[in-house]
Amino acid sequence: MDITALYKISYGLFIAGVEAEGKLNACVINTATQLTVTPLYVSVTLLKSNYTAELIEKKQSLALSVISMDTPLSLIQHFGGKSGREVDKFKDITYTVDENNNPYIENTMLAFISMKVVKTIDLETHVMYIGEVTNTDHLASTAAPMTYADYRHKSAKTGKKGPEAPTVSNEKQYVCSICHYIYDGDVPFEELPEDYVCPVCNQPKSVFDAL
């Protein structure tokens, strides 16, 4: 089975923001989609261990910022590259809050979507939140939406990729569960240093799954 065939499915890019118990956090996702019109439901899927998922469990609501082609890679990497348990992701970031005090970004974004969680589905390593849209509107950008394919292409062109994977194929492959980057270097994945990060989305070694 060649899992890269799934990359032909088009994904958008979003920043999922939440405030719970006085803490603000957000992360980059490519797993938001509209499910129905009546009622107006949207689904969002996050890694269970993600700090944003932990806060959404407490708050039962969140806000999505729809990323455009105008959005700088540095902003995407800022919200996708480190855990909110370690850094304050909204320090020095201009943001707005919705009616539930959940943060969203206006500059360079296409739209925001506020949603109230109505159902949670356990997907073993991930959790899917199905939410009713409570508010939404257009934002500053008029550019095209950025897809995950766009992001991978732009990231590859920057050359800012972190540790380079060796080029000789290893028998056992590992895939980043966040961005689908496949590590197939000649150094066994288990022997990579613990501070190894995905060269595309900068997520830690712990989010990789064996194929």
C-alpha positions as CSV (number, residue, x, y, z in Angstrom):
1,M,0.0,0.0,0.0
2,D,1.3,3.4,-0.9
3,I,-0.1,5.9,1.6
4,T,1.2,8.8,-0.5
5,A,-1.8,8.2,-2.8
6,L,-3.9,9.8,-0.2
7,Y,-2.0,13.1,-0.7
8,K,-4.1,13.5,-3.9
9,I,-7.0,14.4,-1.6
10,S,-7.1,18.2,-1.3
11,Y,-6.9,19.6,2.2
12,G,-7.3,23.2,3.4
13,L,-5.2,24.7,6.2
14,F,-6.6,26.3,9.3
15,I,-5.6,27.6,12.7
16,A,-7.8,26.2,15.5
17,G,-7.9,28.5,18.4
18,V,-9.3,28.1,21.9
19,E,-9.4,29.8,25.3
20,A,-10.0,27.7,28.4
21,E,-9.5,28.5,32.1
22,G,-7.7,31.7,31.1
23,K,-5.3,30.0,28.7
24,L,-5.1,30.8,25.0
25,N,-3.7,28.3,22.5
26,A,-3.9,27.4,18.8
27,C,-2.5,24.9,16.3
28,V,-2.4,24.4,12.6
29,I,-4.6,21.7,11.2
30,N,-5.7,20.4,7.8
31,T,-8.7,18.4,9.1
32,A,-11.6,20.8,9.1
33,T,-14.5,20.3,6.8
34,Q,-18.2,21.3,6.4
35,L,-20.5,18.4,7.0
36,T,-24.0,19.7,6.6
37,V,-25.9,23.0,5.9
38,T,-29.0,22.3,8.0
39,P,-27.9,22.1,10.8
40,L,-24.7,23.9,9.9
41,Y,-22.1,21.4,11.2
42,V,-18.3,21.4,10.7
43,S,-15.9,18.7,11.8
44,V,-12.3,19.2,13.2
45,T,-9.9,16.4,14.0
46,L,-6.9,16.8,16.3
47,L,-4.2,14.6,17.8
48,K,-5.3,13.6,21.3
49,S,-2.0,14.6,22.8
50,N,-2.3,18.1,21.3
51,Y,-2.6,20.9,23.9
52,T,-5.3,22.5,21.8
53,A,-7.3,19.3,21.9
54,E,-7.0,19.3,25.7
55,L,-8.3,22.8,26.0
56,I,-11.2,22.1,23.5
57,E,-12.2,19.2,25.7
58,K,-12.6,21.7,28.6
59,K,-14.2,24.5,26.6
60,Q,-16.3,22.6,24.1
61,S,-16.0,25.3,21.6
62,L,-13.3,26.8,19.3
63,A,-12.6,29.2,16.5
64,L,-11.1,28.4,13.1
65,S,-9.0,30.9,11.0
66,V,-9.0,29.9,7.3
67,I,-5.4,30.3,6.0
68,S,-4.9,32.1,2.7
69,M,-2.0,32.1,0.2
70,D,-1.1,35.5,1.7
71,T,-0.3,34.0,5.0
72,P,3.5,33.9,5.7
73,L,5.0,30.5,6.3
74,S,6.6,31.9,9.5
75,L,3.1,32.4,11.0
76,I,2.0,28.8,10.1
77,Q,5.2,27.4,11.5
78,H,4.8,29.5,14.6
79,F,1.4,27.9,15.4
80,G,2.4,24.4,14.1
81,G,6.0,24.1,15.3
82,K,5.9,24.2,19.1
83,S,3.6,23.0,21.9
84,G,1.5,25.6,23.8
85,R,2.6,23.7,26.9
86,E,6.1,25.1,26.3
87,V,5.4,28.6,24.8
88,D,2.8,31.3,24.8
89,K,1.8,31.1,21.1
90,F,-0.2,34.4,21.3
91,K,2.6,36.5,22.7
92,D,3.3,39.3,20.3
93,I,0.5,38.0,18.0
94,T,-2.4,40.3,17.0
95,Y,-5.6,38.4,17.3
96,T,-9.4,38.8,17.9
97,V,-11.7,36.8,20.0
98,D,-15.2,35.5,19.2
99,E,-18.3,35.5,21.4
100,N,-16.9,32.6,23.3
101,N,-13.5,34.3,23.9
102,N,-11.8,31.9,21.5
103,P,-9.0,33.5,19.5
104,Y,-8.7,33.8,15.7
105,I,-6.3,35.7,13.4
106,E,-7.7,38.4,11.1
107,N,-4.6,39.5,9.1
108,T,-3.9,37.4,6.0
109,M,-6.8,35.1,6.8
110,L,-9.8,34.5,4.6
111,A,-12.5,33.9,7.2
112,F,-13.2,32.8,10.8
113,I,-15.6,30.1,11.9
114,S,-16.8,29.8,15.5
115,M,-18.2,26.5,16.5
116,K,-19.8,24.8,19.5
117,V,-18.9,21.1,20.0
118,V,-22.0,18.9,19.8
119,K,-20.4,15.5,19.4
120,T,-17.0,14.0,20.0
121,I,-15.7,10.9,18.2
122,D,-12.8,8.9,19.5
123,L,-10.4,7.9,16.7
124,E,-7.8,6.1,18.8
125,T,-4.9,8.5,18.3
126,H,-7.0,11.4,17.3
127,V,-10.3,12.9,18.3
128,M,-13.0,14.4,16.0
129,Y,-15.1,17.3,17.2
130,I,-18.3,17.9,15.4
131,G,-19.5,21.4,16.0
132,E,-22.4,23.7,15.2
133,V,-21.3,26.9,13.6
134,T,-22.3,29.8,15.8
135,N,-20.7,32.6,13.9
136,T,-18.6,33.1,10.7
137,D,-17.5,36.0,8.5
138,H,-15.0,37.0,5.8
139,L,-11.7,38.5,7.0
140,A,-8.9,40.6,5.4
141,S,-7.5,38.4,2.7
142,T,-9.0,38.1,-0.8
143,A,-6.3,35.6,-1.9
144,A,-7.0,31.9,-2.7
145,P,-7.2,29.5,0.2
146,M,-3.9,27.7,0.9
147,T,-4.1,24.0,0.6
148,Y,-1.8,21.6,2.4
149,A,-0.2,20.8,-1.0
150,D,0.5,24.5,-1.4
151,Y,2.2,24.6,2.0
152,R,4.4,21.6,1.4
153,H,5.5,23.1,-2.0
154,K,6.2,26.5,-0.4
155,S,8.0,24.9,2.5
156,A,10.2,22.9,0.2
157,K,11.2,26.1,-1.7
158,T,12.3,27.9,1.4
159,G,15.0,25.4,2.3
160,K,14.1,25.8,6.0
161,K,13.5,22.2,6.8
162,G,15.3,21.3,10.0
163,P,17.4,18.1,10.2
164,E,17.8,16.5,6.8
165,A,16.8,12.8,6.5
166,P,19.4,10.5,4.9
167,T,18.6,9.5,1.3
168,V,19.1,5.8,1.5
169,S,15.8,3.9,2.0
170,N,15.2,2.0,5.2
171,E,13.1,-1.2,5.3
172,K,10.7,0.3,7.9
173,Q,9.1,3.7,7.1
174,Y,7.6,6.3,9.4
175,V,5.0,8.9,8.5
176,C,4.3,12.2,10.3
177,S,0.7,11.9,11.5
178,I,0.3,15.7,11.1
179,C,1.6,16.5,7.6
180,H,2.2,13.0,6.1
181,Y,5.9,13.5,5.5
182,I,7.6,10.1,5.2
183,Y,10.9,9.5,6.8
184,D,12.8,6.6,5.0
185,G,16.4,7.4,5.8
186,D,19.2,4.8,6.4
187,V,19.4,5.7,10.1
188,P,16.7,3.7,11.8
189,F,14.0,6.0,13.0
190,E,14.2,4.7,16.5
191,E,17.9,5.8,16.7
192,L,17.2,9.4,15.6
193,P,17.8,11.9,18.4
194,E,14.8,12.7,20.6
195,D,14.9,16.4,19.4
196,Y,14.4,15.3,15.8
197,V,11.5,17.2,14.2
198,C,9.5,16.7,11.0
199,P,11.3,18.7,8.3
200,V,8.0,20.0,6.9
201,C,5.8,20.8,9.9
202,N,8.4,20.8,12.7
203,Q,6.3,18.4,14.9
204,P,8.3,16.2,17.3
205,K,9.4,12.6,16.7
206,S,6.6,11.4,18.9
207,V,3.9,12.2,16.3
208,F,5.4,9.8,13.7
209,D,3.7,6.4,13.0
210,A,5.1,3.3,11.5
211,L,3.8,2.3,8.1
